[in-house]
Amino acid sequence: MLSAPMLPASGVLDGATHLFPVRVYYEDTDAGGIVYHANYLHFAERARSECLRLLGWPFERLRAETGRAWVVRRAQIDFRLAAKLDDALIVETTVGQMTRAAIELRQIVRRAATILVELRLQLVLVTSAGQLSRIPPMLLDAFKPIFEAAASVFDTPPVPPVPEVPEPGGLSSR
């Protein structure tokens, strides 16, 4: 696997996976230098945008040629460990199940080999009027190379949650 500093700004397609580099800046963190939880969604969105660009379908082309846009219908996020100020991260995006109406993605945010956050998303297309739309054949074709390479990715269950740590002295937080 390539490290974050070696990847181009748009990332790379590596078989079934798009690898996208992210550097954690001061604006991404809270007062303690830890990445604010909502910013992982920003990192994942940037990675998806660049993946689509590398597949030949950046958002503006999609809107101009089809009048449609991708929206997140469902998101499942498992926060495992925190990223910190100045960390070099990689966002891995893999296409899972794909139907005529939706695409499921798995996105993993890593620091080196350590998984920090796992996202499982369902994307759908909507028209400019906000109506759900089928995915046109040319978009399905664009995803085929990485979809076929990723056939087994979603056979893996989600990463199990980190068990709760009891408060000191065995007291609960209730």
N, C-alpha and C positions, 0 to 999 in steps of 0.2 A: 504494500500500500504506500502511496506517495504521502509525504508529510505536507502539512499546510503551507509552509514557506515555498515548496517546490511547485505548487499548483498555480495555473493561470487564474486571473481574477474571476473568470466565468466558470472555473472548475473544469473537470474532464469527465467524459463518459468512460468508465472502465468496466467493460462487459455489461452486466445488468445494473450497474450502480453509477450514479452521478456523484462525484466527490467535489464538494464546494468548501473552499477555505474561508474561515471567519477569524478575525482577530478581535478579542474583547477589549473595547475601549472604555474609558472612564464613563462616558454617557450610558453604557450598557449596565453599569453596576449600581448597587445601593451604596450607602455610606460606608459599609464595611468592605467594599471591594469585591462583593459577590454579585454575579449576574442576577439581575431582577428576573423573576420567573417568566413574565410575559415576553421578555426579549428573546427567549428561545423560539417563540412563535415568529418573531421577526427574522431570526436567523434561518428558520425553516422556509419561510416565505421567499426570502432571497434565493435560497438554494433551488426551490421549485421554479422560480422565475428563470434562473440561469439554465436549469435543465431543459426547460421548454425552449429557450433560445437556442441551445445546442442541438435540439431536435428539429429546429427550423420553424418553430411556432411561438415566437415571443408574443406577449400579450397584445401588443398593438397590431401585429399582423392578424392575429385571431379576430380581434374586434373589427378591423377594417375589412377583412375578406369574408367573415361569416356572421358578423353582428352578434357574436357570442362572447362570453367571458367565463373563466373558471371561478367557482366559489367553493369554499369548504363547507360541506354539509355536516360532517361529523368529525370530531377530533378526540382522540384518546391520548393522553400524555402521561408518561411515567417519569417523574423526576427522581433520579438516583443519586447523583452527586452534583455539587455546584461547580460552575466554571468561575474563574477569578480574573481580575484585572490583568490584562496583557497576555492571557492564555491564547495560544494558537489552536483553533478548533477545526474539525472537519465535520461537515454535515453530509451524511450519506443518504441519498434518496434512491429508493428502489420501488419499481412498480409491482404491485401485487395483482389482485383480481381486476380484470377489466371487462366491462360489459358495454352495451350500446348506450347506456345511460350514466355510468359512473366509473371512476377509476379509484382504486384504493392504493395508497402509498404508505410505505414505511420509511420514516426518516429517523436516523440515529445521529445524535450529536456526540462526538468523541473528542477527548483530549488524548492524543497519541492512541494507545490501544484501549483506553478506559472509556466505557460508555457512561455518559453523563445523563442524557435524556433520550427517551424513545417516544416517537410520535407515530400514531397510526391514523391516517386521514382518509376520508372519502371525499373526492372532488366530483362535482357535477357542473355541467354547462348551463348557463342561463342566457336568455335572449336579452336584448337591450330593454325589453319591457319587463324583465324579471321572471319570465316563464321558463320552467325547466325545458331542456332541449336534449335530443339524442346527440351522441357524439358522432360527427360526420366521419365517413370512411377515411378521408385523407388524414385526419387526426389519429384514428385508430392505427392506420398504416405507419404513422410517424413513431408511435409507441411500440410497434411490434418487435423491433430488434432487442430492446431492453426488456420487454415483457416476456418474450420467449426465453431469454437468458435467466430471468428471475422466477421461473415457474415454481421453484420450491421455497422461495423466501417466506411466503405467507403460510407455509405448512408449519412453521415454527411458532409456538405459542408466544404471546407477549411476554416481555421480561417480567418476572414476578416482582411485586412491590417489595420495598424494603420494609422489614418488620418494624413496628413501633418500638421505640426505646422508652422504657419506663422512666419516669422522673426520679431524681435522687430520693432515696428513702422509700421507694415503692409507692409513692403517692400518684394517683391518677390526676389527669388534667380536668376532671369534672368538677 
